[in-house]
Amino acid sequence: MCNSVHLALQSKNIQWDFRGRTALISGGTTGIGRATAEGFAAAGCKVIVAGLPGAPEIPSVETIHCDITDPSALKQLFSRIEGLDIVVNCAGMIVRDQEFELDTFERVLDVNLTGTMRVCSLAKPLLAKSQGSIVNIASVLSTFGGPRVPAYSASKGGIVQLTKSLAVAWAQECIRVNAVAPGWIRTPLTDALQQNEGSSAKILSRTPMNRWGDPEEVASAVLFLSSDAAKFITGSVLAVDGGYLSC
C-alpha cells in the first residue's frame, strides 16, 4: 500500500506543507517554472531547479545548469540527487512560424516531449523509493491545432498521452503522473502575443474570465497535484485556462 502523509491545515485555507520533501523542476528559472519553484520553496520544500546556462537563479532554491536535450548532462544532474519526491517538467520552447522547418520541428519536440521523457525516466528509481509524483506541463494546444506552431502543438499533445501512459505503467510502484494544461498565461513565451493588440483581443474574447492568467495560478495547480490532497489522482490533465477550452 502507498504511504499517506497528511496535509497541514491552517485557518480556513489549505496551506501546502512540503517540508521534508525534495522537488526537481526542469525549466524552473522563468515563467511557470519559476513560479512553481517559488511556490514549493514557500511551502517548505527543498527545491532543485534545472535551467540552461546563464539562466537567472532564484533565492533559496538550488539551481543547476543543465540542457535537458543532453543525456549525459542529465545523468550527471541526477547523480547529485540523493532523494526525490516530486518532479515538475516545465522546460519548453516555442518558435512561431518557423516550426514547419524540419530541423526546428525536431528541436522543439526534443526539448518539449523527449526532454520530458528523459527526466521522467531518470527520476523513476528515486520516485519509486519515495512513492512520489510527476507533474508535466501540457497546454490548451494539446487539444486543438496551433496553425503557427505545429511542433509545439504536437509536443504538447504528446505530453498528454505520455502522462496517461506513464500513470498507468508506474501506478503499481505508487508513482503518480499528472499534467497541467495552461491556457494563455503571462510568461516570456507569450510576450509577443500580449503586446499584439489584435492577438491579445482575440484570445481574451474566447476566454470566459476575460483576462490573461498568471504563472502563480498554474503553480497552485501543480502544488495541488503534487500534494496528498491529490493522492488518488493519476493520469489526469487539469486545465488552468480561465474557461478557454469550454468554449
PyMOL commands that set and color helices and strands:
alter all, ss='L'
color gray80, all
select helices_A, chain A and resi 31-42+71-79+102-130+140-142+150-173+188-195+197-206+215-226+228-230+244-246
alter helices_A, ss='H'
color red, helices_A
select strands_A, chain A and resi 9-10+13-14+22-26+46-51+62-65+86-89+133-137+176-182+237-240
alter strands_A, ss='S'
color yellow, strands_A
deselect
rebuild
show_as cartoon
